[in-house]
Amino acid sequence: MRLTKGADYGARGMVYLAKLPPSAIALISDIADEEGLPTSYLAKIFQDLAKEGIVRSFRGAKGGFALARPAHEISLREVIEAIEGPIALCRCLAPWEGCDKIESCPLHPVMSRAQEEMLAVLDKITLQELAENGQVLEALNP
C-alpha cells in the first residue's frame, strides 16, 4: 500500500493549518508556497477536506481555509481517509470488496492484524502532535 500524492499533500497542508492560531484562515496559495506544493492540486484536495467537514472554506477577499475543529481532535487517519477513502491493505480487507476465501486463507489474519495496528497508529496521531513535531514519538510510545 502506498499513499497517493494527494494524501501526502493534504496531510502536509493540514499540519500547516494546525500550526496556525486557532480559527486562523490561510490562503491556499500561502499553504502551497510554504509547503512547496502545486496550488491548483492542493485547492482540489482542500475542497474534498471541506466536503468531509475537516476544514472550513471561506470565500471573498479574506477567504481561505481553517480547521473545522481543534487540531487535537483531528486524526491523521481522518485526513487520509477524507482524501483517499477507507484504507485497506489488501482486497479482502476492503469493506466494499470482500473475499470468499477469508476462512481458509493463511494471509488474512496476518494482513488483518497489520491493518488494525496501522489504523490504530493513524487514529492515535493528531494534527496537534504533528504540528508540535517531537510530540509524535511520545504519542506512539505506550
Summary of the structure (lengths in Angstrom):
residues: 142
radius of gyration: 17.0
end to end distance: 25.8
largest distance: 59.8
contacts: 404
relative contact order: 0.15
helix: 56%
strand: 8%
